[in-house]
Amino acid sequence: MLPIWNRNNKTGGIKSNDEITAPRLRVLGETGENLGVLNLEEAKRRAQEAGLDLVVVTESANPPVAKIVSYDKFRYQKEKELKKQKQQKGPESKRIQISPREAEHDLSFKLKKLEEFLGAGHKVEIQMTLRGREKGMRDYAKGKLEDFLKKVEAPFRQTQPISPGGRGLTTQIEPK
């Protein structure tokens, strides 16, 4: 068996069986039924009779809440919940990259894609890429970017003004 300090660090602080120090616990059975407030020895005895572990679910409650359950199963469910929480994110950010020398057909295609992103609720960063001597014509490029924004039919609001950044100009919009 691992030492207590090592086992707690490895499991994220989940206390079970001999690691529990509270004298009285509110105990939940295997199926989640409330067994009431029991002293520590009685709770351990019931868990041992069932062939399972006594695991602290909520340590901050008064008295702490413990559950009679398989320790490994409980730890697995906790890890699964943590992974699920990490996967949940807010609206994603998308990027559209255009150029001041881009043809009308290409701009219309990117405009259609931009409206799809806005319709799905995503924030969209529009980047006007400038190369070589184009970097000296920032005013011209800014005008082209403003014209592109005027063509957007979906309702949006600009969250970041047009500003120099990266390899040219960038702005950010989101759906209203």
C-alpha positions in Angstrom: 0.0 0.0 0.0 1.2 3.5 -0.8 2.0 5.9 2.0 -0.9 8.2 2.8 0.8 11.4 1.6 1.8 9.9 -1.7 -1.7 8.3 -2.3 -3.5 11.6 -1.6 -1.3 13.5 -4.0 -1.8 10.9 -6.7 -5.6 10.8 -6.3 -6.2 14.5 -6.0 -7.0 14.4 -2.3 -9.7 11.7 -2.3 -9.9 10.3 1.2 -11.0 6.7 1.8 -11.1 4.2 4.6 -8.2 4.7 7.1 -7.5 8.2 5.8 -10.8 9.6 7.0 -10.4 11.5 10.3 -13.8 12.9 11.0 -15.5 11.3 14.0 -19.1 11.4 12.4 -20.1 11.1 8.8 -23.3 11.4 6.8 -23.2 8.2 4.9 -24.7 7.3 1.5 -25.2 3.7 0.6 -24.1 1.8 -2.6 -27.2 2.9 -4.5 -27.2 6.5 -3.2 -29.7 6.0 -0.4 -29.1 8.1 2.8 -28.1 5.9 5.7 -28.0 8.8 8.1 -25.3 10.3 10.3 -23.0 7.5 11.6 -19.8 7.4 13.6 -16.7 6.5 11.7 -16.3 3.0 13.0 -19.9 2.1 12.2 -19.5 3.5 8.6 -16.3 1.6 8.1 -18.0 -1.6 9.3 -20.9 -1.2 6.9 -18.5 -0.6 4.0 -16.5 -3.7 4.9 -19.6 -5.8 5.1 -20.6 -4.7 1.6 -17.0 -5.5 0.4 -16.5 -1.9 -0.7 -14.7 1.3 0.4 -15.8 4.3 2.4 -15.0 7.4 0.3 -15.4 11.0 1.4 -17.5 12.8 -1.3 -17.8 16.2 0.4 -15.4 17.1 3.1 -16.6 20.7 3.6 -20.1 19.7 4.7 -20.9 19.5 8.4 -20.7 16.5 9.0 -18.7 15.4 6.0 -20.5 13.2 3.4 -19.1 9.8 2.6 -20.3 7.1 0.2 -20.0 3.3 0.3 -18.6 2.6 -3.2 -15.6 1.0 -4.9 -12.7 3.4 -4.6 -11.4 2.7 -8.1 -14.8 3.2 -9.6 -15.3 6.5 -7.7 -11.9 7.8 -8.8 -12.6 6.8 -12.4 -15.9 8.7 -12.4 -14.2 11.8 -10.9 -11.5 11.7 -13.6 -14.1 11.4 -16.3 -16.0 14.4 -14.9 -12.8 16.5 -14.9 -12.1 15.6 -18.6 -15.6 16.5 -19.6 -15.3 19.9 -17.9 -12.1 20.6 -19.7 -13.6 19.8 -23.0 -16.5 22.2 -22.6 -15.5 25.5 -24.2 -17.3 28.7 -25.1 -17.8 29.8 -28.7 -14.7 29.2 -30.8 -12.7 31.8 -32.5 -12.3 31.5 -36.3 -10.1 33.4 -38.7 -10.6 34.6 -42.3 -7.5 35.8 -44.2 -7.9 38.1 -47.1 -5.5 40.2 -49.3 -5.9 43.7 -50.8 -5.2 42.2 -54.3 -7.8 39.4 -54.0 -10.4 38.9 -56.8 -14.1 39.6 -56.2 -15.1 36.0 -56.6 -12.6 34.9 -53.9 -13.8 37.7 -51.6 -17.5 36.6 -52.1 -16.5 33.0 -51.2 -14.8 34.1 -48.0 -17.7 36.4 -47.2 -20.0 33.4 -47.4 -17.8 31.5 -45.1 -17.6 34.4 -42.7 -21.4 34.6 -42.5 -21.6 30.8 -41.8 -19.2 31.4 -38.8 -21.3 34.3 -37.5 -24.5 32.2 -37.9 -22.9 29.4 -35.8 -22.1 32.0 -33.1 -18.3 32.1 -33.5 -16.1 35.1 -33.0 -14.3 35.8 -36.3 -10.9 37.5 -36.7 -10.4 39.0 -40.1 -6.8 39.4 -41.1 -5.7 41.5 -44.1 -2.3 40.1 -45.1 0.2 42.5 -46.6 3.3 41.5 -48.4 6.4 43.4 -49.6 5.6 46.9 -50.8 1.9 46.5 -49.8 3.0 47.2 -46.3 3.7 50.8 -47.3 0.0 51.2 -48.5 -1.7 50.6 -45.1 -4.4 53.2 -45.8 -5.4 51.5 -49.1 -5.5 48.1 -47.3 -7.6 49.6 -44.5 -10.1 50.9 -47.1 -10.3 47.4 -48.7 -10.9 45.8 -45.3 -13.7 48.3 -44.5 -15.3 47.6 -47.9 -15.2 43.9 -47.1 -16.9 44.5 -43.7 -19.6 46.6 -45.4 -20.5 43.6 -47.6 -21.3 41.4 -44.6 -25.1 40.9 -44.4 -25.3 39.0 -41.1 -25.8 41.2 -38.0 -22.5 41.7 -36.2 -20.6 44.0 -34.0 -17.0 44.9 -34.1 -15.2 43.9 -30.9 -11.7 45.0 -32.0 -11.1 48.0 -34.3 -8.9 47.7 -37.4 -5.4 47.7 -36.1 -1.9 46.7 -37.4 -1.0 43.3 -36.2 0.9 40.2 -37.5 1.6 40.5 -41.2 -0.9 43.3 -41.9 -4.2 44.5 -40.4 -6.6 42.7 -38.2 -10.1 43.2 -36.8 -12.4 41.0 -34.8 -16.2 40.7 -35.1 -18.9 38.7 -33.3 -22.6 38.0 -33.9 -25.1 40.4 -32.3 
